[in-house]
């Protein structure tokens, strides 16, 4: 059984989110479980998806990346 790391990607730039997600998925040992540019949504997705890794930008709409990490 394959044990892929679940990754959540949060960045304000949509194009960058998709490029990073595609790159991570191509690695084979990672699964992108969600992407967003909204800080409030990041907090929700962390609870719902329980990722192993969160890749986040500091500048997000709604709630900045540092506030997301504090929460």
C-alpha positions in Angstrom: 0.0 0.0 0.0 1.3 3.4 -1.0 1.7 6.0 1.8 1.4 9.4 0.0 1.9 12.6 2.0 -1.2 14.8 1.9 -0.4 18.4 0.9 -2.5 21.5 1.1 -1.4 24.5 -1.0 -2.4 28.0 -0.1 -1.3 30.9 -2.3 -2.9 34.1 -3.5 -1.7 33.5 -7.0 -4.0 31.0 -8.7 -1.6 30.2 -11.5 1.2 29.5 -9.0 -1.1 27.2 -7.0 -1.9 25.1 -10.0 1.7 24.9 -11.1 2.9 23.9 -7.7 0.1 21.4 -7.3 0.9 19.8 -10.6 4.6 19.6 -9.7 3.9 18.0 -6.3 1.5 15.5 -7.8 4.0 14.5 -10.4 6.4 13.4 -7.6 4.3 10.3 -7.1 4.6 10.3 -3.3 2.5 13.3 -2.7 -1.3 14.0 -3.0 -2.6 17.5 -3.1 -5.8 17.4 -1.0 -6.8 21.0 -1.6 -5.8 24.4 -2.9 -7.0 27.9 -2.1 -6.0 31.6 -2.0 -8.3 32.4 1.0 -6.9 32.2 4.5 -10.2 31.5 6.1 -10.7 28.6 3.7 -7.2 27.2 4.6 -8.2 26.9 8.2 -11.3 25.0 7.2 -9.4 22.7 4.8 -6.8 21.9 7.5 -9.6 20.6 9.8 -11.4 18.7 7.0 -8.5 17.2 5.0 -5.9 16.8 7.8 -2.9 17.4 5.5 0.6 16.2 6.5 2.1 19.4 4.9 0.8 22.9 4.5 2.5 25.1 1.9 1.3 28.6 2.4 2.0 32.1 1.3 2.0 34.9 3.9 -0.3 37.1 1.9 -3.8 35.5 1.5 -7.2 37.0 1.3 -9.5 36.8 4.3 -6.8 35.8 6.8 -3.0 36.1 6.2 -0.8 33.0 6.3 0.6 33.8 9.7 -2.8 34.1 11.3 -3.7 30.7 9.7 -0.6 29.1 11.3 -1.6 30.6 14.7 -5.1 29.3 14.5 
